[in-house]
Amino acid sequence: MAIIPIDKLNEIEQHFEQLNADMANPEVIADSERYRKTTKTVSELGDVVEVFRRYKDLKSRFDGARSMLSETDADLVEMARMEIAEVEPEIAKAEEELQLLLVPKDPNDFKDVVLEIRAGAGGDEASLFAAEVFRMYTRYAELVGWKVEVLDVSESGAGGYKDVSAIISGKKVYSVMKYEGGVHRVQRVPATEAQGRIHTSTITVAVLPEADEVEVHIEQKDLRVDTFCSSGPGGQSVNTTYSAVRLTHIPTGVVVSMQDEKSQIKNREKAMRVLRSRLYELEMEKQSAALSSERKSMVGSGDRSEKIRTYNFKENRVTDHRIGLTIHQLDQVMEGKLDPFISALTAHYNAEKLKSVD
């Protein structure tokens, strides 16, 4: 059996119980920032405490059964052996879970995300695939109970998306979605291809942890705000009011445009959410640049320059190049059945984290 830091886990459990009590304290409730931090910490510690309590219960059953092995009653001894045989593998499983839960967490794991998908090489075919991949993630979000809020869409003449952005909110969204960032490649015969030749197109997917105002403070003097009339495919005007907003962060040159809403105020609010997330990602990239090459190679950085997955429609095949996983169920994957990839990627990179701790 693995060595489990019982004292540390007991401290975590006591801290968790104290925080739960604090959440009912009127003083804490009245302080919105303190209450937010308290609920966030309770959520982060919840999984550890749940597994630790299960582990303690299993250990109690194991120790009780082992003490019965010295009994003279043969039936009691047999019952004890059966209990030990049942509980032992469960204890080993709980120990493994606890080891993983105690590995230092990515501070962004509990955040919602800003999802940005852009058509790359391949013209109209790339834009069509961008729309399909966005639908794939929307379907996955529905399956796991997340909420998707579209921020902005730029449609192509072919009916696809040149780019689309949305906020996905729910439980631990970033921890699941962070491995989806990168270049996604599609291989198929376009509808416009008369000779049946397979074309290869690409799109880029960016998964940005949503930053709040506390984490990223933007000075008004560093912000240029432009307003303009929103437009649709081909550049035609959608309305005659200046409801669309373009924000430029002068120190970094980051530009965010938003025209999804008819209200200029709402478009500005959405643009600010995206701008904060992009600036937060820039800061994270600066910090990660100082890490070792081994750490930088991990997918968690969301490197867009690396091809991470290929979708081959003719062979109904999807391949994730980072872990060498191929599944011949492309039709299911495009309907949001992403769990085989999500689970395999999470297991792979969790194992890498454990190695680094060892």
N, C-alpha and C positions, 0 to 999 in steps of 0.2 A: 504493500500500500504506500501511496505517496505521502510525503511529509506535508501536513497542512498547518499553517500558522494560526492555531486556535486562538491565541491571545489577541492577535490582530483582528481576527474575524469577530471575536466577542466585542471588541471596541467598536467595530463598524456597526454591529447590531445595536449596541447601546446608543450610538450616535444617531442611527436611523430612528429608533424609538423616541429619542429626545426631539428630533426634527418633526416627527409626526405630532408630538404634543405641542410644539411651537406653532404648528399650522392652525391650531385651535385657539391660540393666544390672541386676544383682541389687539394687542400692541403690534404683533407681527402682521396681522391682517390689515391693520391701518397703514402700515409701511409697505407700499406696493413693490418697491424694489427688493426689500428684504423678503417679502412673501414669495416673489418670483424666484429668487435664489434658493429659498428653502424648498419650494416645490420641485425645482430643478434637481437639487441634490437628492431629495427623497426618491425621485424617479430614477436617478443614476444608481443609487445604492440598493434599490428594490430587488433587482435580480440577484445580487450577491447575498442579500439577507434571505431571500426565498430558498436558494440552493443550500445555504449554510444550515438553515432550520431543517431542511430535508435530510441533510447529511447527519445532523445531530440525532435525529429520530432513527435513522438507519443504524448509526453506531450504537445507540441504546438497545435496539433490537438485537444487534450482533453480540454485544457484550452480555446481554441477558441470556441469549441462546448458548453462548460459549460456557457460561457458568453452570448451565444445566448438563453439560457433558459428563460431569462427575457424579451425576445421580445414579442410583442403583436400579431405578425403574427403566427397563429397556425401551418402553414406549416413549417415555419422556426424552431419553437420549436420542431416539430416532427423530422425534419431533424437532429437537434442537439442531440436529444435523441438517434436516430439511430447511429449517429457518436460515441457517448459516449459508447453505447453498443458494438460497433465494436472495439473501440480502447482500452477500459479498460482492457480486458484480455490480449491484446498484450503488454500493459504497464507492467502488472504483470509478464508476461513471460520475458520481457527484464530486469526487476528488479532482477528476480531470476538468470538470466544469468550473470548480472553484479556482484551480490554478489559472485557467484562462481568464476568468473574471477579474483576477487580481493583477493581471498584466496591465501596465499603465495604458489608459484609454486614450483614443483620439478625442480631444476635447470637442470636436465637432459632431461626434456620433449621434448625439441626441437632437441635432438641429434639423429643421426643415431645409429643403433645398430649392435653389433656382436652377431649373433644367433649361439648357439652351441647346437647340439642335439647328445645325446649318448645313445646307447642301454644299457639297464640295465638288470634286471632279465628276463630270458626267452630265452636265446640263439639266434638261428636263427630267431625265431619269433619276438624277440625284435628288431633285426636288420632290419627286413622287415618293422616293424611298424615305426621305426626311419626314414626310407626312405619315407614312406607314409606321416608322419607328416611333414617332410621337404617339400614334394611336396604340402601339404595342405597350409603351410605358403607361399610358392612360388606363388601358385594360388591366395591367398588372396592379396599378394603384387601386382600382376598383376591387380587385380580388382580395387585396390585403387590408382594405378598409381605409385607404388614404384619401385625401381630398386634393384635387387638381384645380388650380385657378390659372387660367390662361392669361398671360400678361400682354403678349404681342404676337401677331402673326403677319408675315409678309408672304403673300401667295405668289406663285409663279403662273405664267400663262397656261401651263399644262394642267393646272389644278392641284399642284403639289405645294410645298412650302420652301421658299428660299431660306427662311429661318423662322423659328417659333420659340417662344420662351414661356415658361409657366413656373408657378410655385407649387411644389408638392409638399403637403403638410400631413403630419401623422406621427405615429410612434417610431422614433429612431430611424427616420427616413434616410439621413445621410449615411448611417452605418451600413445600410443595405445598398444604397444607390451609388456610393462613392467609387465602386469598381466599374461603373458603366461609362466613365469618362474616357474618351479617346476617339480614334478613327474607326468607324464601322464601314465595312466594304460589302457591296452587294454584287452578285454575279447572276444575271438572268437575261432573257431575251426581251427587249423592250417591245411594247405594243406596236411601235412604229417601225420595227425592224422587219422588212419584207423577206429577207433571206434566212431568218432564223438564227442569226449569229448572237452569241452570248456577249453582252457588254459588261464591263466592270465600272462601277461608280462608287463614290465614297461620300459619306457625310461625317460631320464631327459632332460629338456629343460632349457637352460640358456640364458637370454636376458641381454646383457651387453651394457651400453651406451658407444658409441665409444668416446674415449678420444683423444684429440689432443696433440701435443708436448708441447704446452704451459701449459696444465694442468698436464701432467705427464712427467717429465724430467728424462731420464734414462742415468746415467753416463756410459761411455764405460767401465770403470774399474769394474763396477758391472755386466757386461754382458759377458757370455761365449758363443762363437759361434762355433758350430760343423756343418760340412757338410758331406753328405753321398749320396749314390745313392738312388733315389726314388724307391719304390717298390709297387706292387699291391697286390690283394688278395692272401693269402697263402705265402706271403713273396717273391714271384718271382721278380727279378729285372726288372724294366721298362726301365731304360736306364743305360748306363755305365759311365755317367758323374756325378760329385758330385754337382748336382743341388739342392738337398733337403737341408733344413736348420733347425737346432735345436738351439733355443735360450734359455739359462738358465739365469734367473735373480738371481744372487748369494745371495743377502741379503734375498730374500723371498723364494727362491727355486722354483719359478714358471717357468715351462718349456713349450715352444711352439714349435711345429714342423710344417713345411710347405713344401709340395712337389708337389703342384698342378701345378705350372708353370715349364717350361723347363729351365727357367733362374734362376740362383742362386740369382741374384740381386732382381728379382721380388718376389721370395719366401721370401727373407729376409725382403723386404718392407712389405709384407703381414703379416709376423710373428711379425714384430714390431707393426703393428696396433692392432693385437690381444693381444700382451703382454701389450701394454699401457692400453687397455681396462680392462684386468684382474687386473692389478695393481691399476687402478682407482677404480674398484669394491672393491678390498681389503680395500682401504682407506675408501670408503663409508661404508663398513661393520664395520670398526673400529668405525666410527662416530655413526652409528646407534646402536651399542652395548651400547652406553651410554644413549640411550633414554629410555623412560618408557616402561613397558611391553606391554601396550596398543598399543603404536606406533609400537613396534617391531612385533606385531602380524599382522600388515597390510601386504598385499600381495606385496606391492611395494618393499619389500626387496628381492623378488625373491628367497625365501627359497626353495632349491632343495629337502630338506628332507621331505617335506609335499606333500602328494598325492593331486593334485588339480583337476584332471579331469579323468573320466572313459569313455572309448569308448566301447560300447557293440554292436558288429556287428550282433549278432543273433537277437536282439530286435531293431536294427536300432536306438539305443539310445545313447545320450551323456549327461553326468551329470557333472556339475561343483559343486564340493563339498563345495566350499567356500561360495557360495550364494544360494545353494540348487536349482539350475536351471537345469531342465531336458528337453531335446528337442529330439523328435523322428524323427530326420532328419539327421542321421549320414552320409548318402550318400551325402547329400548336404554340410555338414560341411567339409567332406574330400575333397570336390571340392573347398574349400576356402571360403565357405559362413559362415564366423565367426562372422558377425555383431551382431546376437542375443546375443552372449556371450560377445563380446567386449563392446557393448552398456550397457548391464546389469551390467557388472563388473565396468565400468567407472562410471555409475550412482550410484552404491552402494558405491564405495570408495569416490566419490565426496561428497555424503551425509555424510559420516564419517568425511570428512575434515570440512564440514560446522558445524557439531556438535562440533568438537574440537575448532573451532573459537568462537562459541557461549559460 
